[in-house]
Amino acid sequence: MVILNKIYTRTGDDGTTGLSTGERRDKFDLRVEAYGAVDETNACLGMVHLHLPPDDAMAIEIRTFQNDLFDLGADLSTPETDADLGYEPLRITDGQVERVERAIDRFNAGLTPLRSFVLPGGSAASAYLHLARTVARRAERRMVELARREQVNPAGIRYMNRLSDFLFVASRVANDGGKGDVLWQPGKTRQG
């Protein structure tokens, strides 16, 4: 159970932060960067909600993914260890990854194939979905880099990869099913 009654503790004033295990790490530590980027992705999804009806199918999926992102943050803030933590650490599961894949398939089913890359934009919801997608990709890059140095749950990395794919598909759905997509026109703006 999470209880937040004291917001400031002053323990981070020295430039460190506490992981779920109690271990202190620098605030610029790669693990902290990774779960920070996951948190930023979640905040971007909150911005998407401002532009969707609450009972919209996409809004419902995104709320589920926002909860998953908190799970992923907990996963990343609890490094793998042989020590008895006194509790079972929360880890992203293959089932969560598969749920994102099913959402991609559902939302992508009605879209026409692309013949060009899509520029971020169109509707407000689509623009925020593109922002969330790029932040999700950054989170994934940080997680992969961390996995080269420390043990990271591979399902968490797959989750972020699939989530960014979903966000791309969702951005097209939010652009009137792809009809409002702004397509890249290679070389169109070059001078001379």
Secondary structure, 3 states (H helix, E strand, C coil): CCCCCCCCCCHHHHCEEECCCCCEEECCCHHHHHHHHHHHHHHHHHHHHCCCCCCCHHHHHHHHHHHHHHHHHHHHCCCCCCCCCCCCCCCCCHHHHHHHHHHHHHHHCCCCCCCCCEECCCCHHHHHHHHHHHHHHHHHHHHHHHHCCCCCCHHHHHHHHHHHHHHHHHHHHHCHHHCCCEECCCCCCCCC
